[in-house]
Amino acid sequence: MSHDAQGKQAEIIAIGSELLTPYRQDTNSLFVTEQLNRLGVDVVFKTVVGDSLEHIAAATRTALARAEIVILMGGLGPTEDDRTREAVAAVLGRELKRDPAITAELYARFASRRIKMPENNKRQADVIAGAATLPNHHGTAPGQWVECSWEGAERILALLPGPPNELNPMLLEECVPRLKSHLPSIHFFTRVLKIAMVPESQLDARVAPIYARHANVRTTILAAAGECQLHLRACAASPEAAQSQVDDLAEELEDELEDLVYSREGETLEQIVGYYLQMRGATIAVAESCTGGLLGQRLTSVSGSSRYFLGGAIVYANDLKTSMTDVPPLLLAEHGAVSREVAAALAEGVRRRAKSTLGLAVTGVAGPTGGSEDKPVGLVYHALTDGGKTEIVERLFPGTRDGIRWWASQQALDLVRRKLM
């Protein structure tokens, strides 16, 4: 996979000991990454570090050695454990100077709220020598912008507050305009191809020879239950050139994978199924056993789904399979609830009851209990009927109960997609 060598590289450092516990996580870096990518900046490292002067300094030194742009988030508050200013000043060998204008603004801010300012708030007026201050219109901690040389290379550091309502506007209003003046005209373009029900290793075996020929496009494969995604990204001097590079590779990949690709514009599988149902003027109803309403939930998560989704039945008990979807008791007794025969009967029964174009059914063993030698945990039958032809798919899914249920819903929706294509 290629790296975007033409563009600047950035590292994001999230500071706060709470981010190293199970109770808080860094989400600011997602927003920062998005904004940097829009400027053609590639985020190559993200670091989380606690409130230790020594550790923040070490992380900053490492970042300066490997990235042109370093964004530090957090540690600009008034308390003793807010040490970002001190750490960066120490790394750069610069003094911290208390800015009287910022000190006055802090006093005025507290006075406007009729609160006496604690003495330690003055620490927020300490500015690294040579740094530009970034006004904070949503809090007391100003940011700082530092341009420097590190081992003979030009570097930019931005010290931003941690709270998102302070960081986000400061990044957009203060940092983005400054970055634009330092950056070449580089643009990213990204496309995501989504593929259902293909194992990651099998997919990569088919597509690796293709994307390997496109060194100017970075290709990443992400795998989840019932789905793989091919993330394609290129950077170029113009948006059109970057898109052209990605589109050329995407076209080759789609030629290879054909109808395995269900989305190229970020749509979910349930959205694609909805598109096809509307294109065909078709309606659908579902009968669910092991998925417990997940199929109906996914179909109805799409705005406008009432045009094609008529409803469904969650039928765990055999009596309800009979009373709600007309599955014959003899069929249940002979083959069991988890069987090809019952899946087909569920699909036809719900289609006939709802008077829908298609009937879709899922029945299986989601586990972790209830499996047997003949019908192990993970065995799921999917049935789709149009009143004439019935398609049945038998699968054995791995994983937890939730994972098996998701796999089952994914397979069911993909079954509908393929029929309507």
N, C-alpha and C positions, 0 to 999 in steps of 0.2 A: 504494500500500500504506500502510496506516495505521500509526501509531506508538502504543504503549501510553502515552498521555499521563498516565493516572491514576496510574501507578506511579512509584516512585523509579527513577532511572537510576544505573548504576554503570559505572566503568571499572576494568579490571584491568591492572596494570603488572607484567610479568614481567621480572626484573632478572638479568642474567648475560651476560657476553660470550660464553660458550659457546653461548648460545641464538641467537647471530648467526652461527654457523658451520654447515657442512653436517652436522655430526655429532650435534648435540643439538637437540631441539625442545621447546617449551613444551607440556606436557600438563596441568600443574596447573590452567590456566585452564578446562579442560573441567569438572573437578570443581567448581571455584569457581562457574562459571556455572550448573551444575545446582543447586547449593544456593541461590544467589541467586534463580534463577527460581522455586524452590519457595516462596520468601518473597514473591513478587510483584515482585521487583526485575528490571528489564530491563537486561542488559549491552549497552551501546551502543558501547563502544570497548574494544579490547584493544591494548596497546602492548608491544613488546619493546625493551628498552634495555640497553646494555652497562654494564660496571662503571666508569662515569665519573660523578664527582660532579656535574659540570656537566650531563650529559645526563639523569641521574636527576632532578635538580632541575627541569630544563626540562619533562620529561614530567609531573612532579607538578604543576607550575603549570598546565599545559594541562589536566590531568585535573580539577583543582579548579575550573577555570573552566566545565566543561561537564558534570560529574556530581556528584550528591549524595553518592555513596559511592565511595571510591577504595580499592582493594585492591592493596597492593604485595607482591610475592612474591619473596623472595630478598634477598641482600646484607646479611644480619644476622649473618654469621659473624665470626670473630676476626681475619681477615687484613686487610691494608692495602687490598685491593680490595673489601672489604665496606663499602659507603658509603651504604647506604640511610638509616640513622639520621641521619647527618650532613647528607645532602641534604634530607631532609624537615624537619629542624630549621632549616636555613638558609632554606628556602622560607617556613616559618611565622614566622620571626624569633624562635625560641625557643632557649633554652640546652639543651645536653645535660648532664645531671647523672648522675654515677656513683652508682648505688644500692648502698649497703653490704649490704643484705639479699641482693640478687642476687649480689653479689661473694662473699658468704659461701656461698651455695648452690653457686656454681661451684667454690669451693675444696673444699667437702664432696663434690661429685660426683666430682672428680678423685681426692680422697683415698680414696673408697670403691673406686676402681679401682686404688689404689696407684700413681698416676701424679702426678708433679709438674705442676701447672698452668702452662703457658707464660704469660708476662706479658701477651701480647697478648689472651688470653682475657678479660681484664678489660674490654675494649671492649664485650663483650656485655652488660655491666651499665650501659651508658650509656643513659639514658632521657630522652626529649624532655620538657621541662618541661610539666607538666599532663597527660601521657599516663598511661593505666592500663597496667600490664604484664600480658601474657597468659602464664601459665605454660606451659612446654614440658616435658611429662613424657616426651618421647622424644628430647630433644637438649639442647644447652647454650644455644641462642639463644632467649631469651624474645621473644614478640611484643609489639607495642605498639598501643594503641587511643587514637586522638586524636579529640576532638570540637572543632570550631573554626568560626569564621566566615570566609568568604572572599568578599570584595566584597559584603558584606551578606547572604550566603546561608549557611545552616547546612550544614556538611560533616562527614563522617565519614571518617577514614583508618584503615585497619588494615594494620600492618606484620607480615607473616607470614614464617616461614622458608621456604627453598626446597625442602628434601627432602620428598617427598610424605608419608612416614611421620610427619613432624613437622607439616606444614601441615594435612593433612586432619583429624586429631583436634582441633587448635587451632581450626580454623574451626568445626567442629561443636560443640565443647564451650564455646568462649569467645565466638566472634563471632556465631554464629546467635542465641543467647539475647539478646545485646545488641541485635542488629539488630531482633529482634521487638519490642522495647520502643520502637523509634523509628519503626516502619513502620505505615502504615494497613492495614486489613484488605483486602488486594488479593490476588487469586488468579489464576494463569494456568491455562489449559487448552489443550492442544495435541492436534491430530489430524493424522495423515499419511495422505493418499490416494496410493496407488501405482498407476501406470498403465504398462502394458507396451507397447512397440513403437509409440509415438507420438512424433514429433519435438517438441522443446520449443516451437518457434515455432508449430507447428500446434495444439498443446495450448493455448498461451496465447491464441491467436486465438479459441478457443472459450470459454475460461473467464474471460478478462479482463472482459468485460461483466458477468459475474455477480459476481465478487469485488469489483469496483469499487463495487457497490451496498452492500457490507457494510464500511463504513469502520471499524467497531469490531473487525474481525478482520484481523489481519495475515496476508497470504498471500505465500508465497515458493515459487517453482518451482525445484527442483533437478533437473538432468539428468545422467544417467549412461548408459553403453552399454546400450541396449535398455530403458531405464526412465526415467520422470519421476516426481517426487514433488511433491505439493502439500502444503506445510506450512501449516497453519491454526492461528493462535494468537490468543486473546482474553484479556483480563484484566477482572475485575469484582470486586465486593465479596464475592462468595461463589463457591465452586467450581461450584455448580449454575448460577449465572448465566453464568459464563464458558463452561461446557460447552454451555449452551443456545445461546449466540451462535455457537459453532463448529459445533454440530450443524445449526443452521438453514442455514448456508452450505454445509456438507458435503452436506446433502440436495439442495440445488439443483444443486451440482456433479455429484453422482452421477446426478441425473435427466438432466442434459445429456450426460454421458459414458457412461451406461449400463454395458454390460459391459466397457468399457475399463478401469474401475477394478477392480483385482484384490484390493486390500487396504485396509482402513481402520483396522486395529488394529496395524499394524506388521509383519504377517507377511511373510515372503519368498515369492517366487513358488513355490519348491519346497515350502514348507509348504502353500500353497494347493492346489497340485496333489495333495499327499498327502491333504489333507482330502477333496477331491473323489473321489479313488480309493477312500478308505475309505467314504465315503458311498454310493458306487455298488457297493461290494463288488467292485471291479475290481482287477486286477493289471497290471503293466507290465514289459516288458523293452526294452532299448535296443541298437541297433547303431550304433556311432560310427566315423566315419572322421576327419574334420578336427578334431573336438572332443577326440579322444584320451582319452576317459574322463571328461571334464568333466561330461557329463550324468549319468553314474552317480554321480560324486562329489557333485554337487548334490542329487540325489534321496536319497542315503544320508546326507547331512549332517543329516537330520531324524530325531530320535529316534522309533523305532517304524516306520521305513520298511520293515523286513523284512515287515510285514503286506501290503504291496502291491508292493514292488520285488523282482522275482525274480532279476534279474541282467542281464548285458549282454555284448556282444562288441566289442572294439576291433579293427577290421578295416581296417588300412591297406593291406596287400598284397592284390592282386586274388585270389590263390590262397586267402587266408583268407576273403575275402568269399564265395567259393564253398564252401570246406570247412566254414565255421562257420555261415553263414547261407543256404546253398543258392542263392546268386545264380548263374544260368546263365552259363558262360563266354562263350557266344555273345552274351548281353545286354551283357556288359562290353566285348566286342570291337566290337559294333555302336554302342553309345551312349557308352562311356567310363564310368569310375567316378563322375565328377561329372555326374550326369544325373537327370532325373525318374524314368526307368525303373529305374535301379539303386537309387535311394532307396526306391522302392516295394517293390522286391524285398528289400532289406535289412530293411525294417520287417516284411514278411510272414514272411520267413525266421526272424528272431529271435523273432517271436511264436509261430510254429509250433514252433520248437525248444524254447522255454521253456514252452510251453503257457500263455501269459499271455493276459489279456483283450485287451490292447493291445500293439502293437509300434510302437516309435518309432525312427526312423533319421535320421542326419545325414551328409551327404557334401558336400564342397566344397573350395575352394582357399583355405587360410588364409594363404598367402604367407609371406614376401615374394617367394619364387620359385615357379615352377610354373604361373604364369598364362599364358594365351594370348589371342589376339584373340577367339576364340569363348567361352572360359571364363576370364575375367579373375580376378585375385586378389580375393577377397571374395564370389565367387559360391558360394552354398550352397543345397542342396536339403534340405528337411525333409519327412519322410513319416510319417504316423500311420495305422495300420490297426487295425480290430477284427475282421479276417478276412472282412469283407464289403465295407465301404466303405473306400477309402483316400483320405486327404486329402494333397495335396502343396502345399508352399509354396516358391516360388523367391524368393530375396532376394539382393541385392548389397550387402554390408556394407562400410563404410569402416573405415579405421584400421590398426593394427598387427596382427600375428599373434595376440597375446593378445586384442586387442580384437575381432577378427573371430570368434575362438572363443567369446568370451563372448556376443557378439550372437547367434551361432548357437544356443548353449544356451538363451538367453532366448527366442528365437523358438520353439524346439522345446517348451519347457515351456509357453509361452503357447498353443501349438497344442493341447496336451493339456487345458489349463484350459478353453479354449473348447468343446472337444468334450464334456467332462464336465458343463459348465454346463447 
